[in-house]
Amino acid sequence: MCGAVRFTARSIGGFGVCHCEQCRRWTGSALFAATVPETDMVIAGGAVIRTFRSSAWASRAFCGVCGATLWYRFDQGRDGTGNYEVAIGLLDDAGALELEREIFADQQQDCWRLAGDHVRMTRAETLAKYGTQLEND
């Protein structure tokens, strides 16, 4: 929002939407995010990035200057490395991205529904696929 943090995502997969309670509280709605492999992320302004460890295996990042949401990061092995789930509103042009999946879809708020034919996983399905580490997310 303020420009203090800039990044280049050299590759981006499709995007997904998370309806879990933490993502809703963090973003004010659902988290719409595209996956960027750690090796494909180039960050400038890293000194102002602040993180919040939101679970035993992931962190949420925000700009320490303006407070803007940046990404959710999988901290594989708890060593500070892992892929990024970048909020797609930060991208200069997200128009070509396609919605691939919704997770925690059964926790989606009744006031919105996303259209289209894509994977929709319930909380139980999400936990079964991604592991019980998500219990705290």
ROSE-247198 format. One record per residue (C-alpha): x, z, y. Coordinates in steps of 0.1 Angstrom, whole numbers, padded with zeros to 4 digits, always signed. Last residue first. Example, Ala and Ser with C-alpha at 12.3 -4.5 7.8 and 13.67 -1.06 7.14 Angstrom:
<pts>
+0137+0071-0011 +0123+0078-0045 
</pts>
This chain:
<pts>
-0048+0116-0222 -0042+0148-0242 -0056+0134-0275 -0035+0102-0269 -0007+0116-0291 -0033+0113-0319 -0022+0077-0325 -0026+0043-0309 -0050+0027-0334 -0069+0057-0347 -0070+0073-0312 -0084+0041-0297 -0110+0037-0325 -0121+0073-0321 -0123+0069-0283 -0143+0037-0287 -0126+0003-0287 -0140-0028-0269 -0122-0060-0277 -0132-0089-0255 -0162-0112-0251 -0173-0110-0215 -0190-0086-0190 -0178-0052-0179 -0204-0025-0175 -0208-0002-0146 -0231+0027-0135 -0232+0042-0170 -0196+0054-0169 -0173+0042-0197 -0165+0070-0222 -0177+0049-0251 -0152+0023-0240 -0122+0046-0246 -0102+0014-0246 -0112-0019-0231 -0095-0051-0242 -0083-0085-0234 -0094-0092-0198 -0076-0124-0188 -0050-0127-0161 -0048-0159-0141 -0063-0144-0109 -0039-0114-0108 -0021-0128-0078 +0000-0105-0056 -0002-0078-0082 -0009-0042-0070 -0046-0044-0079 -0035-0051-0115 -0024-0014-0120 +0007-0017-0140 +0008-0004-0176 +0046-0001-0180 +0066-0002-0212 +0090+0025-0223 +0120+0046-0214 +0121+0081-0201 +0136+0098-0232 +0104+0112-0245 +0107+0090-0276 +0087+0064-0259 +0077+0073-0224 +0048+0050-0221 +0043+0044-0184 +0011+0044-0163 +0016+0025-0131 +0016+0024-0093 -0012+0044-0077 -0007+0046-0040 +0003+0080-0026 +0015+0067+0008 +0051+0079+0009 +0057+0093-0026 +0043+0061-0042 +0026+0068-0075 +0036+0070-0112 +0017+0082-0142 +0038+0095-0171 +0034+0091-0209 +0042+0107-0243 +0034+0144-0241 +0007+0138-0216 +0001+0134-0178 +0038+0137-0168 +0034+0131-0131 +0058+0107-0114 +0070+0101-0079 +0085+0069-0066 +0102+0072-0033 +0138+0067-0046 +0126+0037-0067 +0123+0015-0037 +0130-0017-0056 +0118-0021-0092 +0125-0049-0117 +0103-0048-0148 +0109-0072-0176 +0130-0050-0198 +0104-0022-0196 +0077-0046-0210 +0049-0052-0185 +0013-0045-0197 -0015-0052-0173 -0037-0025-0160 -0073-0019-0149 -0077+0019-0149 -0113+0029-0147 -0128+0044-0115 -0113+0068-0089 -0078+0059-0100 -0064+0091-0113 -0098+0107-0122 -0109+0077-0141 -0076+0074-0158 -0077+0111-0169 -0113+0108-0181 -0106+0078-0204 -0121+0045-0194 -0090+0023-0198 -0092-0014-0190 -0069-0040-0204 -0048-0068-0190 -0032-0099-0205 +0005-0098-0209 +0029-0098-0179 +0064-0112-0177 +0090-0110-0150 +0072-0081-0133 +0088-0078-0099 +0085-0046-0080 +0082-0032-0045 +0079+0004-0035 +0080+0013+0002 +0054-0014+0010 +0028+0009+0025 +0000+0000+0000 
</pts>
